[in-house]
Amino acid sequence: MAGHRETAVSFLGVDIGGTRMTAGVVACDGSLMAVCRMATPRSAGAEACVPELLSACRSLLDEVKGAAPPVAVGIGFGGPVDAAAGVVRRSHHVEGWSGRPLAAVFAEATGLPAYLENDANAAALAEALFGAGRGADPVLYVNVGTGIGGGLVLGGRVYRGAHFNAGEIGHLVLLPDGPPCPCGKRGCLEALASGDAIGRMAQERRDAGMLAGSALATLEPLTGRAVGEYACRGDLASREIVGEAGTYLGWALALSANLLDPQIIVVGGGVSALGDVYLEPARRRFRELAMDWVADVQIVPAALGYDAGVIGAAAVAMTMVSLPQGGSG
């Protein structure tokens, strides 16, 4: 756990992903006062995740007791949620979450009001309020990691849509007969431009004998992360694969910008950390396909890194409660 500094009030944020989980105490300016990170026990499912997170939250509450008491809890979950009911709909990556009333569970355990949000929406809010999108409105945020999620922030608040699924750019179908996506459809952006998609494309090319002379020809395991690392080192085959994935991203961003007219597009997640190797092909395709009135919209990397999830979860709580007078510290 990291140390903390004094402020008037704070918020507890919980970020639940398929690989990692984080709990943290966040000040009103978006700074992390204390944080606890842990691996997601995927094989044990939700039954193991929830007790670990609740234990981390109790420890954090004890750590900041008397200095900056949290006044609410925000939870960002890596999958579809019913934000109004505070209930998880399902998870594509870890078993046992479907129908779980997470907001009620955390409210009972902490004694604080608790609010549930999709993790990409939470990260979008963090980047809009405290990160690369600060001062812009609307902000379109896209998170590219193992999968692809997204969120739209209007007037400082997440726009969820009628079914709480607005911003799900990862499931725009670009190639109806394309590769299968975890959502059950084919040719979604997630199946074409995510970290998993990059790994799959590399494997397909190796199986077809197309990687002779590349470091990827004998690399094991052949993952999206490994392909990205070699792309950044200059391996031509790796750069071609990552560039193709980036081009698909630019296609989807152009479709989204034509419809939504954002002031800025922020791209976060692990794959975005590849930088221009991934983002420049996206920008080129975006400029080719976007309408004139949005073609100059900037596509920028996220500023908050992995912490966008936990900061965003806390930001969800910030937007849902009224602070006491002078509470912004």
JOWO-V35916 format. One record per backbone hydrogen bond with DSSP energy under -0.5 kcal/mol. CO is the residue of the C=O (numbers start at 1). NH is the residue of the N-H. Records with the same first field share a line. If there is no record, write none. Layout:
CO->NH, NH
//
This chain:
9->28
10->71
11->13, 26
12->74
13->24
14->16, 76
15->17, 22
16->78
19->40
20->17
21->38
22->15
23->36
24->13, 26
25->33, 34
26->11
27->30
31->27, 33
34->25
35->2
36->23
38->21
39->41
40->42
41->44, 45
42->45, 95
45->48, 49
46->50
47->51
48->52
49->53
50->54
51->55
52->56
53->57
54->58
55->59
56->60
57->61
58->62
59->63
60->64
62->65
64->67, 68
67->7
69->10
71->113
72->12
73->115
74->14
75->77, 117
76->16
77->79, 119
80->89, 90
81->83
82->86, 87
86->103
87->82
88->99
94->97
95->46
97->100
100->88, 102
101->105
102->106
103->107
104->108
105->109
106->110
107->111
113->73
115->75
117->77
118->122
119->123
120->124
121->125
122->126
123->127
124->128
125->129
126->130, 131
127->131, 133
128->135
131->134
133->136
138->263, 264
139->141, 153
140->266
141->151
142->144, 268
143->145, 149
144->271, 272
145->195
146->196
147->145
149->143
151->141
152->154, 159
153->138, 139
154->157
157->154
158->160
160->166
161->164
165->168
167->169
168->171
169->172
170->190
171->173
172->174, 189
175->178
179->187
181->184
185->181
187->174, 175
188->191, 192
189->192, 193
190->194
194->198
195->199
196->200
197->201
198->202
199->203
200->204
201->205
202->206
203->207
204->208
205->210
206->209
211->214
214->217
215->218
221->223
223->227
224->228
225->229
226->230
227->231
228->232
229->233
230->234, 235
231->234
235->239
236->240
237->241
238->242
239->243
240->244
241->245
242->246
243->247
244->248
245->249
246->250
247->251
248->252
249->253
250->254
251->255
252->256
253->257
254->258
255->259
256->260
257->261
263->298
264->140
265->300
266->142, 268
267->302
268->144
269->273
270->273
271->274
272->275
274->277
275->278, 279
276->280, 281
278->282
279->283
280->284
281->285
282->286
283->287
284->288
285->289
286->290
291->294, 295
294->297
298->265, 300
300->267
304->307
305->308
306->309
307->311
308->312
309->313
310->314
311->315
312->316
313->317
314->318
315->319
316->320
317->320, 321
318->321
321->323
324->327
326->329
327->9
//
